[in-house]
Amino acid sequence: MIITSSYKDWKSDIYKTYSISGDRGKSVSYKGECYSKLAPKKDFWKVWHDNIGVLSELENNRYYIEKYWEEVLSKLDPTDVYNELNNSILLCYESSDEFCHRYVVAAWFELFLDVKVPEAKMNGTEIVTVERPSYIKEYLEETIRENSDMKEFNSLKALHLYNRAEKFDNMAILLEAKTKIPQDSYINAASFYRKEAASEEAKYQTDSKKVKKYGERK
């Protein structure tokens, strides 16, 4: 499980923490682990920051989400990142009632992996979950669909599984060419992910039909 929070709202050592801020939490003297792959790029962060109060909040945050997807998240594999960070707390500066890129990271995991990544804060010794604005996940999904080759998939999770199949296929081809040894483990992994992609897409289609039918009855 992964949880997101802010430096000031998470005061506990019961889980491992990672800073995902650009400055690695130096401004608050953070001493824990860092995961710089998820840090925002300075150029688009500055544009977003300079437009606070100039553009509407939703328009400005949409810009941030689009650039964060384009320049950071689209270059990473959500399964690999999730596995590297599992059982930890991802931290950055903004309080839970402010827009923050950790919310986009959480939405990214949820969209592609179908997992829950809660926002939380410490209230004494109690962990309290906090609701995130729903538009962040909606904007991210729109951005992904508009800027990705969906390969005839409708489910983002299915797309991700299929992309992992291709990843393992390519690894098998490269290693076999280099070693002259059949790479059965990679080929089998590719086959597994391809089947999972098809299953997930079928499930998505079935669920979508159920939702549509229910909506028509209402």
N, C-alpha and C positions, 0 to 999 in steps of 0.2 A: 504493500500500500504506500502511496505517496500523498503527502499533505502539503499545502502551501500556506505560508504565513509571512508576517513581516518581522524584521529584527526586534522591534519593540514589543510585539505581541506574543513572541514565542520565547519564553524564559524557562526552558527545561532541557535536560540532557537525557531524557528517556529514549529519544531517537537521535540518530545521526542527522546532522544538518548540512546543507549545501547552500552557499551563496550563489545566486544566479545573476547578481548585479554586475554591471560593467566594471566597477571599481573594487569588486570582491569584498564589499562591506567595510572598506577601510574607514569611511566617514563615521562609523559607529564602533570602530575598533573590534570588528568581528574577527574571531580567531579560528573559526571552524574550517571545514572543507569548502572548496569552491568547485563550480562546474561551469566553466567559462563558455562552453558550447552554446548555452542558452542565454548568454548575455546579449542585450540589444546592441546594435551597431550605433556608434556615436553620432554619425551624420544624420540618420533619420530620427534618432532620439532628440537631437537638437532642434530639428525642424518642428517636430511635435511640441516640444517644450516651449519654443518661441511662439507657437500659435495658440497656446492656452490663453483664453480670453479674447482672442482675435477671431478664431473660427468657433462654431458651435462645438460643444463637447463631443457630441456624437460624430460629427464630421471629422474632427481632429483625431478622435480615437479610432475611427475607421481607417484613416490614413496610417496610423501606427500599426494596426493589425495587419493591413495589407503589406506594409514594408517589412514587418517582422516575419510574416510568412515567407515573403519573397527572398529575404536576405539571410534568414536564420533557419526557420523550421523546415522549409522545403528541402534543405540540404542535409537533413538528419533523418534517421530511421527511428520512428517513435518506439518500436519494440526494443531496439538496442538501448536507447536512452532510458526507457522505463526500467529495463533490467539492471542497468548500471546504477540507477537511483532508487531502486525499490527499498522500502522500509526506511524512508528518510523524509525530512522536512525541507522544502525548497523555500529559501528566504530572499526577500529584497526589501526595499525601503518603505514603499507606500503602505499606509494603514488599510484595513479591510474595507473601508468605505470610499477608497480612491481607486481610480483606474490603474492597473498595473500589468506588466507583461507576464507576471506569474499566472494571472488569470487566463491569458492566452495559451500558455503552456498547458495548464490544466484542461482547457477545452480541446486542445490538440490531442492529448492522451485519450480523452473521453470519446472524441469523434472517431479516431482510428483504431483504438483498442477496446472500446466498449467497457471501460473501467470507470470507477468513481474516484475523482481526486478532490477531496473536500478542502475548503478554506477553513482555517481554524485559528483560535487564539487561546492563550492560557488564562484562566480565571482562577487564580490561586493555584491549586493542584489539579483543577478540572479543565479538560479540553472542551472548548465550546466551538461548534461549527458555525460558520457565517455564510449566508447566501451571497452568491455573486450575481452581478447584473446579467440577465439572460441574453442581452443583445450581443455580448462579447462572443459567445459561442455561435450565435446566428451569423454575425459578421464574418467570423473565421470560416465557417462552413461555406458561405457564399463566395468568399475569396478563394478558397481551395477549389471549389467546383468551377469557377470562372477561369482559373489560371492553371489547371491541371489537365493532362490527358487522362480522361476517365476510362478509356479503353472499353467503352460500352457498359461499364458498371454503373450502378446507381448508388450502391452502398460504399461509403468511404472505407469502412473496415474491409470489405471485399477487395477493393482496389489496393489497399495496403498489403493484404495477404498475397495478392497476385504479384505485386511488385517485389515482395520478398521471394516468391518463387523464381522470378526472373533473376534476382540477385544471386540466388544459389545456383541457378543454371549457368550464369556467366562465370561464377567462381569455379564451377566444375570444368568448364571449357578451358579457362586460363590455366588451371592447375594441371589438367590432363595434358595440355600442350607442352607445359614446362617439364612435367615429371614422366610423361608417357605411361602413367598409371591411371586406370579408371577411378574416378572419384565418386564411388557409389554413395557415400554418405551425403554429399552435396546434391546428387541427383535425386536421392530419396527425399531429402528435405524439400527440394523444389516440387516434387510430386505431391508431398503432403500439403504444402501451402497452396498449391493450385486447387486441390480438392477442397480445402477449407474455404478458399475464395468463392468457389462455385456454390458451396453450401451456404455461406453467409449471404451471397447475393440472392439465392432462392428464398432464404428466410426474410430478407429485407423486402422482397417483392410480395411475399405472402402477408407480412405485417402491414405493408402499405395498402394492400387491397382491403384488409380488415378495417383499417382506419378510415379509408374512403367509404366503405360500405356503412360503417357506423355513422359517419358524418352525414351521409345521405338520409339515413333513417331519422336522424335528429331534425 
